[in-house]
Amino acid sequence: MKKLVLPFMFVAIIVGLFEQSKDKPNIYILCGAIAVFMYGMMQLSGKTPSKHQEENEEKDDE
């Protein structure tokens, strides 16, 4: 999944930057690029473990 998310995020960044550089950018394309980028960041950061994950697990066990 990570292999698919990264290219989509880079494409969204490029499309967003290209669209923003126009004289009259299309707001729907910009919103779509931002949504794709934020979804990709959510997917990637969801797999990152918390710093305090072990502490939280110990508290849950008690």
Backbone as CSV, one residue per row, in Angstrom:
resi,resn,N_x,N_y,N_z,CA_x,CA_y,CA_z,C_x,C_y,C_z
1,MET,0.832,-1.189,0.000,0.000,0.000,0.000,0.876,1.252,0.000
2,LYS,1.972,1.205,0.757,2.858,2.358,0.849,3.461,2.689,-0.512
3,LYS,3.679,1.661,-1.325,4.256,1.889,-2.642,3.288,2.627,-3.553
4,LEU,2.000,2.518,-3.312,1.012,3.219,-4.120,0.708,4.607,-3.596
5,VAL,0.806,4.792,-2.296,0.443,6.069,-1.684,1.455,7.153,-2.032
6,LEU,2.723,6.846,-1.975,3.755,7.851,-2.235,3.681,8.456,-3.644
7,PRO,3.543,7.653,-4.698,3.434,8.280,-6.024,2.193,9.159,-6.168
8,PHE,1.059,8.729,-5.597,-0.144,9.549,-5.659,0.051,10.863,-4.922
9,MET,0.769,10.831,-3.819,1.025,12.063,-3.075,1.916,13.009,-3.881
10,PHE,2.954,12.479,-4.520,3.833,13.329,-5.317,3.096,13.926,-6.515
11,VAL,2.240,13.136,-7.138,1.446,13.653,-8.257,0.513,14.753,-7.764
12,ALA,-0.106,14.557,-6.605,-1.002,15.570,-6.050,-0.243,16.857,-5.741
13,ILE,0.972,16.736,-5.229,1.782,17.926,-4.938,2.107,18.670,-6.229
14,ILE,2.521,17.936,-7.255,2.883,18.566,-8.527,1.674,19.235,-9.167
15,VAL,0.534,18.542,-9.179,-0.682,19.114,-9.754,-1.105,20.352,-8.974
16,GLY,-1.047,20.284,-7.650,-1.427,21.435,-6.828,-0.529,22.635,-7.060
17,LEU,0.774,22.406,-7.124,1.696,23.513,-7.364,1.542,24.094,-8.772
18,PHE,1.346,23.211,-9.753,1.150,23.686,-11.121,-0.138,24.496,-11.238
19,GLU,-1.192,24.006,-10.637,-2.478,24.700,-10.715,-2.426,26.030,-9.971
20,GLN,-1.708,26.074,-8.878,-1.612,27.301,-8.086,-0.819,28.386,-8.817
21,SER,0.058,27.991,-9.713,0.879,28.971,-10.413,0.138,29.658,-11.562
22,LYS,-1.043,29.172,-11.916,-1.815,29.774,-12.994,-2.399,31.111,-12.546
23,ASP,-2.787,31.924,-13.533,-3.413,33.212,-13.222,-4.760,33.033,-12.524
24,LYS,-5.563,32.091,-13.042,-6.861,31.789,-12.422,-6.906,30.292,-12.115
25,PRO,-6.431,29.895,-10.939,-6.425,28.463,-10.619,-7.837,27.932,-10.382
26,ASN,-8.043,26.693,-10.766,-9.324,26.032,-10.539,-9.358,25.538,-9.096
27,ILE,-10.287,26.055,-8.316,-10.344,25.746,-6.884,-10.672,24.271,-6.636
28,TYR,-11.427,23.647,-7.543,-11.794,22.246,-7.367,-10.580,21.329,-7.555
29,ILE,-9.735,21.670,-8.505,-8.510,20.875,-8.700,-7.586,21.040,-7.501
30,LEU,-7.467,22.249,-6.976,-6.634,22.475,-5.791,-7.174,21.707,-4.587
31,CYS,-8.484,21.747,-4.390,-9.080,21.011,-3.260,-8.886,19.510,-3.415
32,GLY,-9.011,19.016,-4.638,-8.784,17.591,-4.880,-7.343,17.195,-4.604
33,ALA,-6.394,18.024,-5.015,-4.987,17.730,-4.768,-4.681,17.738,-3.269
34,ILE,-5.267,18.687,-2.563,-5.057,18.749,-1.110,-5.677,17.539,-0.433
35,ALA,-6.863,17.130,-0.881,-7.530,15.971,-0.284,-6.718,14.695,-0.505
36,VAL,-6.190,14.515,-1.713,-5.371,13.327,-1.994,-4.108,13.343,-1.147
37,PHE,-3.480,14.511,-1.025,-2.265,14.619,-0.219,-2.554,14.321,1.259
38,MET,-3.627,14.893,1.787,-3.956,14.669,3.200,-4.332,13.211,3.458
39,TYR,-5.040,12.579,2.526,-5.374,11.162,2.679,-4.103,10.312,2.690
40,GLY,-3.170,10.632,1.807,-1.898,9.902,1.777,-1.110,10.078,3.062
41,MET,-1.086,11.298,3.587,-0.387,11.534,4.857,-1.051,10.768,5.995
42,MET,-2.376,10.706,5.972,-3.100,9.964,7.007,-2.749,8.476,6.943
43,GLN,-2.673,7.927,5.726,-2.336,6.518,5.568,-0.908,6.233,6.022
44,LEU,0.018,7.112,5.700,1.415,6.891,6.074,1.646,7.093,7.566
45,SER,1.022,8.102,8.146,1.252,8.368,9.563,0.475,7.404,10.455
46,GLY,-0.529,6.753,9.923,-1.286,5.778,10.715,-0.467,4.538,11.050
47,LYS,0.544,4.271,10.274,1.380,3.096,10.504,2.580,3.395,11.385
48,THR,2.793,4.662,11.722,3.910,5.051,12.564,3.532,4.833,14.025
49,PRO,4.305,4.058,14.765,3.963,3.821,16.161,4.180,5.069,17.019
50,SER,3.410,5.178,18.057,3.527,6.301,18.981,4.776,6.150,19.836
51,LYS,5.315,7.276,20.295,6.473,7.233,21.192,6.097,6.581,22.519
52,HIS,4.889,6.807,22.938,4.445,6.342,24.247,3.539,5.122,24.136
53,GLN,3.689,4.344,23.079,2.831,3.197,22.866,3.015,2.148,23.963
54,GLU,4.250,1.910,24.383,4.494,0.923,25.425,3.888,1.369,26.752
55,GLU,3.983,2.646,27.066,3.409,3.157,28.304,1.888,3.018,28.280
56,ASN,1.277,3.315,27.125,-0.167,3.215,27.012,-0.641,1.773,27.128
57,GLU,0.124,0.832,26.579,-0.236,-0.574,26.678,-0.139,-1.057,28.113
58,GLU,0.864,-0.583,28.860,1.020,-0.976,30.261,-0.139,-0.450,31.086
59,LYS,-0.582,0.770,30.821,-1.708,1.335,31.559,-3.002,0.598,31.242
60,ASP,-3.164,0.158,30.005,-4.355,-0.582,29.616,-4.407,-1.951,30.284
61,ASP,-3.243,-2.557,30.521,-3.187,-3.872,31.134,-3.578,-3.838,32.599
62,GLU,-3.403,-2.702,33.245,-3.668,-2.607,34.687,-5.114,-2.552,34.982
